Amino acid sequence: MAEQFHKIYISASDFIKAWEKEVYELTNLDYFIYLLMNSLAGQIETSFFPALYNADEEFVLNSDEITNLAFHLGDSVQLFFDKNCFGGCPLDCPNQLQQKISQEDLVKAGKVPESAEFGIYSCTIKEHCLKYDLLNYVVIDAVLDFYRYDLKTSATDGHPVLQKLIQFINEKIVDLIKKEGDPLLKTPDENASDLFDRLIEFDDNSWTELDFSSLDDPDDFEMDEPWKRAENDLVTVLEEFETLTSTSGDNHVINLFKKFVINFIGPLNINDLVYEDFEEFFLIVFPTEFAPEERIQFDGEIERFERFIKFVDYNYEKNFYVYWNELKTASLLELRRTFKLSQNFHQTHSYVEYQLSPEKEDPAILDGFFEVVDYEDGFFVVEDIHLKERYQDVDLSLLDGRFIEAGDIINMQIIPQNKGQWRAVWVECVFAPRSKYYLV
């Protein structure tokens, strides 16, 4: 499956225990719910709450509370799917999201087309109907019940933080259905014991949250002794290449890829590497870690990694060069352009000076990942990729505007100006458009 996590919140073993099933009884729907729980927990912790400012403390959740909320949500979604989508409802919305829906379809499903409660006026395709039902019959109740009964707060559905959280969760559920629904939800009752067996195998070596700031600490990525590693273990292959090329220059990109494998992907045989592993590394990890480094030469690192690909293909009879060519064709130009934007910014702006600046303390500052939507009269239009909020008239003069393109994702901080305008005050990194797949 394409879904991967920076951190495992609910292990496969804990999930199975809570589900009160034997491994051989678990289905594709169970596996999807397991993915959903971990995906929601990760995105709530790393994307939703960090983007809030001046939020009431009682509404901000710690990691354990987020895990509990994600479990409640997964449990509720499972029940909803069992009783509705894969039970009595004939619409099959999760597997036909873009299919148009008629009033006749709604009547057959027991819906009342003219009912304002059902929201028919905005329900033209099945995705709209699924979002509506998930929101009103799953997410709102699960979130409010958690805050009221588990946390003992006086939460109401009108509180702005909860409104944003509820909408955020609802969007992420549908996003995961789009990403992982095929084939899991097309055959929800099919046995998934093999999928869970693979997860259980790695429970004792659970992946840790990827903190890019800690990648330089060797204690964070110590592996078992080499003699314990499986044949063709990826880390062993990387170290073999490092040894062979140690006299031909620095192995910055190989070192970083090794840390990415250990801290993010987890124990892996070289035969299990897929295209998405290479793509995610170069679109997300590579610019995040290397763009602030003046000593890093983009083309030199790309050439070195290409030599590693050729080394693997020759010595291990793989065909990763097909992946590599596909990645270069699809993203290399945009990756180079956005990397240069980020690197040039960090070479001309001091992080220490920014930390001491009045802009850093602006109470209205927004921090997030913003997609460039348009350019109008010297200003950019951007949209927060997680909160789906759009901002007009954004001043991005911190960056060289000649090289900013629609679809770019900018991790930055912005503050409001006069007349509804906004101004970027700090940029962490500019990502190529394709990176959105891994950031949302």
C-alpha positions in Angstrom: 0.0 0.0 0.0 1.2 3.5 -0.7 0.2 4.8 2.7 3.1 5.3 5.1 3.4 6.9 8.4 6.0 9.2 10.1 4.9 7.5 13.3 2.9 4.4 14.3 0.3 5.5 16.8 -1.6 2.2 17.0 0.4 -0.9 16.3 -1.0 -3.8 14.4 -0.9 -6.0 17.5 -2.8 -3.4 19.6 -5.3 -2.9 16.8 -6.0 -6.6 16.6 -6.3 -6.9 20.3 -8.8 -4.0 20.5 -10.7 -5.4 17.5 -11.2 -8.7 19.4 -10.5 -10.8 16.3 -8.0 -13.4 15.4 -5.5 -12.5 12.6 -7.1 -15.0 10.2 -10.5 -13.3 10.7 -9.3 -9.8 9.6 -10.6 -8.3 6.4 -9.6 -5.6 3.9 -12.1 -3.3 5.7 -10.2 -3.9 8.9 -6.9 -3.1 7.2 -8.3 0.1 5.8 -9.5 1.2 9.3 -6.1 0.4 10.7 -4.6 2.7 8.0 -7.2 5.3 8.7 -6.5 5.4 12.4 -2.8 6.0 12.0 -3.2 8.4 9.1 -5.7 10.6 10.9 -3.6 10.6 14.1 -0.5 11.6 12.2 -2.2 14.4 10.2 -4.0 15.8 13.3 -0.8 15.9 15.3 1.6 17.2 12.6 -0.7 19.3 10.3 -3.8 20.4 12.2 -2.7 21.5 15.6 0.6 23.1 14.6 -1.4 25.4 12.3 -3.5 26.7 15.1 -2.7 29.8 17.0 -4.2 31.2 20.2 -6.3 28.1 20.6 -7.9 27.4 24.0 -5.6 24.9 25.8 -8.5 22.5 26.6 -9.0 21.9 22.9 -5.3 21.1 22.0 -4.6 17.4 22.3 -1.4 15.6 23.2 -0.2 12.6 21.3 -2.0 10.0 23.5 -5.3 11.9 23.2 -4.9 12.2 19.5 -4.4 8.4 19.3 -7.5 7.8 21.3 -9.5 10.2 19.1 -8.2 8.5 16.0 -9.3 5.1 17.4 -12.8 6.4 18.2 -13.1 7.8 14.7 -11.9 4.5 13.1 -14.3 2.5 15.1 -17.2 4.8 14.1 -16.2 4.7 10.4 -16.1 0.9 10.6 -19.6 0.7 12.0 -20.9 3.2 9.4 -19.4 1.2 6.5 -20.7 -2.1 7.9 -24.2 -0.8 8.4 -24.5 1.6 5.5 -22.1 1.6 2.6 -21.5 -2.2 2.7 -24.8 -3.0 4.4 -28.2 -1.7 3.5 -27.3 1.2 1.1 -27.1 0.4 -2.6 -25.2 3.5 -3.7 -21.6 2.1 -3.0 -20.3 5.7 -2.7 -16.8 4.8 -1.4 -16.1 2.9 -4.7 -17.9 5.3 -7.1 -17.0 8.8 -5.7 -17.1 10.6 -9.0 -20.3 9.0 -10.3 -23.2 11.3 -10.7 -26.2 10.7 -8.4 -29.9 11.1 -9.4 -33.0 11.7 -7.3 -34.0 8.1 -8.2 -30.8 6.8 -6.7 -31.5 8.7 -3.5 -35.0 7.4 -3.2 -33.7 3.8 -3.7 -31.2 4.5 -0.9 -34.0 5.6 1.4 -33.0 9.3 1.1 -35.5 12.1 0.7 -34.4 14.1 -2.3 -36.3 17.2 -1.4 -35.0 17.2 2.2 -32.8 20.2 3.0 -31.4 18.0 5.8 -29.9 15.7 3.3 -28.3 18.5 1.5 -29.4 17.4 -2.0 -28.7 20.9 -3.5 -25.0 20.3 -3.1 -25.1 16.6 -3.7 -24.5 16.0 -7.4 -21.9 13.1 -7.2 -21.5 10.3 -4.7 -18.5 11.9 -3.1 -20.6 14.8 -1.9 -23.2 12.4 -0.4 -20.5 10.3 1.3 -18.9 13.5 2.8 -22.3 14.7 4.0 -23.1 11.3 5.7 -19.6 10.9 7.2 -19.8 14.4 8.6 -23.3 14.2 10.1 -23.4 10.6 11.2 -19.8 9.9 12.1 -17.3 12.7 12.5 -19.3 15.3 14.4 -20.6 12.8 16.9 -17.2 11.1 17.4 -15.3 14.3 17.9 -17.9 15.9 20.3 -18.3 12.7 22.3 -14.6 12.5 22.7 -14.2 16.0 23.9 -17.3 15.9 26.2 -17.0 12.5 27.7 -13.4 11.4 27.4 -11.8 14.8 28.1 -14.7 16.2 30.2 -14.8 19.6 28.4 -17.8 21.8 27.8 -17.3 21.5 24.0 -20.0 22.5 21.6 -20.1 21.9 17.8 -20.1 25.7 17.4 -16.6 26.2 18.8 -14.3 27.4 15.9 -11.5 25.0 16.8 -13.8 22.0 16.8 -15.5 23.2 13.6 -12.1 23.3 11.9 -11.0 19.9 13.3 -14.3 18.2 12.2 -14.0 19.6 8.7 -10.3 18.6 8.6 -11.0 15.1 9.7 -13.8 14.6 7.2 -11.6 15.7 4.3 -8.8 13.4 5.4 -11.1 10.4 5.6 -12.3 11.0 2.0 -8.7 11.6 0.9 -7.6 8.2 2.3 -10.6 6.5 0.6 -9.3 8.0 -2.7 -5.7 6.9 -2.0 -6.3 3.4 -0.4 -9.9 2.5 -1.3 -8.9 0.5 -4.3 -8.7 -2.4 -3.8 -9.4 -2.5 -0.1 -12.9 -1.1 -0.2 -13.8 -2.8 -3.4 -13.5 -6.1 -1.7 -14.1 -5.2 2.0 -14.8 -8.7 3.2 -11.8 -10.3 1.5 -9.3 -11.8 4.0 -6.4 -9.5 4.9 -4.4 -11.7 7.2 -1.3 -11.6 5.0 -1.3 -7.8 5.2 -1.5 -7.9 9.0 1.1 -10.6 9.2 3.5 -8.2 7.5 2.7 -5.4 10.0 3.1 -7.7 13.0 6.5 -8.7 11.7 7.7 -5.1 12.2 5.9 -4.4 15.4 9.1 -4.9 17.4 10.9 -2.5 15.1 8.2 0.1 15.0 9.0 3.1 12.9 9.8 6.3 14.7 8.5 9.7 13.9 10.7 11.4 11.3 12.2 14.5 12.8 14.5 16.0 10.2 16.3 18.0 12.8 17.5 14.8 14.5 18.8 13.1 11.4 22.4 14.2 12.2 22.3 12.3 15.5 23.8 8.8 14.9 22.1 7.4 18.1 18.7 8.0 16.4 19.4 5.5 13.6 21.4 2.7 15.1 20.5 -0.6 13.5 21.0 -4.2 14.8 24.4 -5.7 14.3 25.1 -6.4 10.6 25.1 -10.2 11.2 21.5 -9.9 12.2 20.4 -8.2 9.0 18.5 -10.2 6.4 20.2 -11.0 3.0 20.0 -8.0 0.7 19.0 -5.7 3.6 18.8 -2.2 2.1 21.0 -0.6 4.8 23.7 -3.1 4.2 23.6 -2.4 0.4 23.8 1.4 1.1 26.8 0.9 3.4 28.5 -1.3 0.8 28.1 1.5 -1.8 29.5 4.0 0.7 32.6 1.9 1.3 33.3 1.5 -2.4 32.9 5.2 -3.1 34.4 6.7 0.1 37.4 8.1 -1.7 35.4 9.8 -4.5 33.8 12.6 -2.5 31.2 13.1 0.1 28.2 10.8 0.3 25.7 13.3 1.6 22.7 12.1 -0.4 23.5 8.4 0.3 23.8 9.1 4.1 20.5 11.0 4.0 18.8 8.2 2.1 20.1 5.7 4.7 18.7 7.7 7.5 15.4 8.0 5.6 15.2 4.3 5.3 16.0 3.6 8.9 13.9 6.3 10.5 11.0 6.5 8.2 10.4 3.4 6.1 11.7 0.8 8.6 13.5 -2.5 8.0 13.5 -3.2 4.3 14.9 -5.7 1.8 16.1 -4.1 -1.3 13.6 -6.1 -3.3 10.8 -4.3 -1.5 11.8 -0.8 -2.6 9.1 0.9 -4.7 8.9 4.0 -6.9 7.1 5.9 -4.2 10.1 5.5 -1.8 12.4 7.2 -4.2 9.9 9.9 -5.1 9.0 10.7 -1.5 12.7 10.9 -0.5 13.5 13.4 -3.3 10.4 15.5 -3.2 10.2 15.8 0.6 13.2 14.8 2.6 15.9 15.9 0.1 14.8 19.6 -0.1 13.8 19.8 3.6 17.2 18.7 4.8 19.6 20.0 2.1 18.1 23.3 0.9 19.4 25.2 4.0 22.9 23.8 3.3 25.1 26.1 1.2 27.6 23.3 0.6 25.1 21.0 -1.1 25.3 21.1 -4.9 22.0 19.8 -6.4 23.4 18.3 -9.6 26.3 16.7 -7.8 24.0 14.9 -5.4 21.7 13.8 -8.2 24.6 12.3 -10.1 25.9 10.5 -7.0 22.5 8.9 -6.4 22.3 7.9 -10.0 25.6 6.0 -9.6 24.0 4.2 -6.6 21.1 3.2 -8.7 23.4 1.8 -11.4 25.4 0.0 -8.7 22.3 -1.7 -7.3 21.1 -2.7 -10.8 24.4 -4.2 -11.7 25.3 -6.0 -8.5 21.8 -7.1 -7.4 20.2 -7.6 -10.8 17.5 -5.0 -10.2 15.9 -2.6 -12.6 15.7 0.5 -10.5 16.9 2.7 -13.3 13.4 2.5 -14.7 12.2 4.1 -11.5 15.0 6.6 -11.7 14.3 7.7 -15.3 10.6 8.0 -14.5 11.4 10.2 -11.5 13.8 12.4 -13.5 11.3 12.8 -16.3 8.4 13.6 -14.1 10.0 15.8 -11.4 13.7 16.7 -11.9 13.2 20.1 -13.5 10.6 21.2 -10.9 12.7 19.7 -8.1 15.8 21.6 -9.2 13.8 24.9 -9.6 12.1 24.7 -6.2 15.3 23.5 -4.5 17.2 26.6 -5.9 14.4 28.8 -4.6 14.7 27.4 -1.1 18.5 27.4 -1.1 18.7 31.0 -2.4 16.3 32.1 0.3 18.4 30.5 3.1 21.6 31.9 1.7 20.2 35.5 1.9 18.1 35.4 5.1 19.2 34.8 8.7 17.1 32.4 10.8 18.5 34.0 14.0 17.5 37.5 12.9 14.1 36.2 12.1 13.7 34.6 15.6 14.5 38.0 17.1 12.2 40.0 14.7 8.8 41.5 15.7 7.2 39.6 12.8 8.0 36.3 14.7 5.9 37.4 17.6 2.9 38.7 15.6 -0.2 37.1 17.2 -1.9 36.7 13.9 1.0 34.8 12.2 0.0 31.7 10.2 2.3 28.8 9.7 1.5 26.0 7.2 2.0 24.5 3.8 0.5 26.7 1.1 -0.1 25.9 -2.5 0.4 28.6 -5.1 -2.8 29.0 -6.9 -2.5 32.2 -9.0 -0.5 35.4 -9.6 -2.4 38.7 -9.8 -1.0 42.3 -10.0 2.3 41.5 -8.2 0.7 39.3 -5.5 0.1 35.6 -5.2 -3.0 33.7 -4.3 -2.2 30.7 -2.0 -4.3 28.0 -0.3 -3.5 26.1 2.9 -3.3 22.4 1.7 -4.6 21.1 5.0 -7.2 23.7 6.2 -8.3 24.4 2.6 -8.4 28.2 3.4 -7.4 30.6 0.6 -5.5 33.8 1.0 -5.5 36.6 -1.6 -2.8 39.2 -2.2 0.1 37.4 -0.6 3.5 39.2 -0.9 6.1 36.5 -1.6 9.0 39.0 -2.3 11.2 36.9 0.0 11.5 34.5 -2.9 12.4 35.2 -6.5 9.0 35.5 -8.0 10.2 34.8 -11.5 10.7 31.1 -10.6 7.5 30.5 -8.6 4.9 28.5 -10.4 1.3 27.5 -9.8 1.2 24.3 -7.9 4.3 24.9 -5.9 3.9 24.1 -2.2 5.6 26.6 0.2 6.1 25.8 3.9 6.1 29.3 5.3 4.8 31.8 7.8 2.7 34.7 6.8 1.2 37.7 8.6 -1.7 40.0 7.7 -1.2 43.4 6.3 -3.5 46.3 5.5 -6.5 45.9 3.1 -6.7 42.2 3.3 -3.1 41.6 2.1 -0.6 39.1 3.6 3.2 39.0 3.7 5.5 36.0 3.9 8.0 36.6 6.8 9.8 33.2 6.7 10.1 30.3 4.3 11.2 26.9 5.4 11.1 25.2 2.1 9.6 25.3 -1.4 8.4 21.9 -2.7 7.6 20.8 -6.3 3.9 20.4 -7.1 4.0 16.6 -7.0 5.0 16.8 -3.3 1.4 17.6 -2.4 0.6 13.8 -2.7 2.9 13.2 0.3 2.2 16.3 2.3 -1.6 16.1 2.6 
